[in-house]
Amino acid sequence: MTDTLVFIVKFVLQAASLVFLLRFLLQAVRADAYNPITEAIVKLSWPVLRYLRYVLPTWRNLDFAAFGMAWGINALLLVIIASHRDLPFSALVVIGDTLRATVSLAIGVFLVAIFATIVMSWIAPGTRSPATSLIHDVAEPLLAPARKLIPPIGGTLDLSPMLTVLVLLVIQGPVLSAVLPYQIWHHV
């Protein structure tokens, strides 16, 4: 395969993985199901998940089929790239690397939502749109516990996002590295 074709395949697979991971996260944080963006993600992912749920059922608000599909797409991507670059790999390496990549992507989604919440609070506080509502739905379950630890200073300055971002970065970096060290994915 040419490098251009690998780039296109990588882009398409990463976008598909993100759709399924967003489906998992939106259901996990109990985002508004009637939000147009949420509805679009549900419609995009439903044709595959409808069958996969027979094998990986939903439990409470955790859609294991959506997470499994995101992980599976990342595994396929890793195998394609490793094969293209003649990198040695085994089933255990693929499982570990793709699990770490999928969890890291989920943490990245939360980080983006928190940073977007911060920026929106400076630029356009109180603005309501489907995108801002969805970003708030994703960020708030992580920010609320941090606000209990660090209440707003003077009633206006909220430092809880700093604590939340710090915790997420520690989980994404040193904790994931200790539990699931990358063996191939950093070559991708």
N, C-alpha and C positions, 0 to 999 in steps of 0.2 A: 504494500500500500504506500502511496505517496504521503508526504507530510501534510499536504493540503487535505487529502481525504481523511487522514487521522485527525486533523484539527476539526473538520466538520463533524465526524463521528463523535469526537470528544465533546463538542459543543452541544450536539443534540442529546447525547446521553446525560450530560450534566444538567441540561434544562429539564429533561424528563425526571431525573432523580429529584431535582428541586421541587417540581410539582407534587410528587408523591410525598416528599418530606414536609412540604407546606400543608398538605392534606392531614398528615399525622399531627403536626404541631397545632394547626387550627382547631382540630377536634380535641387535642389534649388540653389546650387553654380555654376551651369552650367559647371560641370566638362566635360572633353573631352569624348564625347560619343563613340569615337573609341578606347579608352584605353581598352586593353584586360580585365582588372579587372572590369571596368565599364560594359563592355559587358557581363561578367559572371554574375554580380549581376542582370543585366536586364533580362538575360535568366532564372535565378533562380526564379525571382519574377514574371515574365510575366504570367505564367499559372493562377495565382490567380488574379493578378491585371487586367487582360483583362476583367474579369467579374465584379470585384468590381468597376471599373471605370464607370459603368452604374449608380451606386448609388453615388459614390464620384468622380466627374470628376476632371481633372487637370485644374488648373487656373494659367495662365502664366507659371512660372517655378515651381509651387508648386503642387506636386503629392499627393493630399489628400488621395487617395486610399492607397498609400504606407504607409503614416503616420497612417492612420486609421487601416491598417492591423497590423502594429507594436504595436499600442495601444491595439488592440483587442487581440493579442497574449499575451501581458503583462497582460491584464485583465483575460484571461483564466488561465494563470500561477498563478495569485494572488488567484483566486477562488479555484484552485486545492490545493495550499499550505495551504490556510486558512481552507479549508475543512479537509485536512489531519491532521492539528494541532488543529482542533476544535476551531478555532478562530471565534468570531462573526463578521459578515460583512453585509453591506447593499449595494444596487446598487450605492448610492452616494459615499460611501467610496471606492468602487472598481473604479468608474470613476475618482475620485480625486487622489487616490493613483497611479493608472496606468498612468494617464496623467503626474503626477509629475515624475514618474519613466522613462517614455518615453522621456520627455524633458530633464531630467537629463542625460540619456544615450546619447542623441544628443549632449549635451554640452561636455560630456566625449569624444565623437568622435572628436570634434573640439580640445579639449585639447591634445589628443593623436597626432593629426595631427600637432599641433603647436610644441609640444615637439619633434616629429620626424623631423620636419623641422629644429629645432635648432641643434639637434644631427647630422643630415646629413650635415648641413653647417660647422660643425667642422671636421667631419670625412672625408667626400667625397664631398667637394663643387664642384658644376658644373656637378655632375654625373646625367645622364639621364637614367631612366628606367621607365617601366609602373608604378611601385609602387611609385617612387619618384615624378613622374609627377602627379599622383593622390593625393598624400599627399599635394603637392603644390597647386593643384586645390582646395582642401578642406580648407587649412589654409589661403590662400591669401586673400579671401574676408573679413576675419576678421582682418588680419594684415595690409592691405593697409590703412584703415582709421586710425589705430593707428600710422602708419608711418607719416601720415600728422600731427598728434599732436606732435610726438616725432621723428624728423628726425634722421637718423644715426649720431652718434658722430664721428667726424673725418673721415667721409665717409665710415667707416668699422664696427663700433660697433653699432648694431641695438638693441635698448632697447624696441622696439614696442611689441615684444612677451611678455615681462614682464607685460606691461599694459593690453594687451589682456587677458592673463591668469588671472590676478587679477580681471578683469571685469567678466570673465566667472565664476570664483570661487565664486564671490559675488552673481551672478545670480543663480548659482547652489545651493548655501548654504542658506544664509539668505533670499534672495528674494523668492525663491521657498518655503522655509519653512513658510514664512509669508502668501503667497498666497494659497498654497496647502500643508498643514502639513500632514505628513505621519500618518496614523492610523494603518495600518496593514503591509505595505510593509517592514518596518524595521524588522519584524519577519521572512520575507522570506529570 
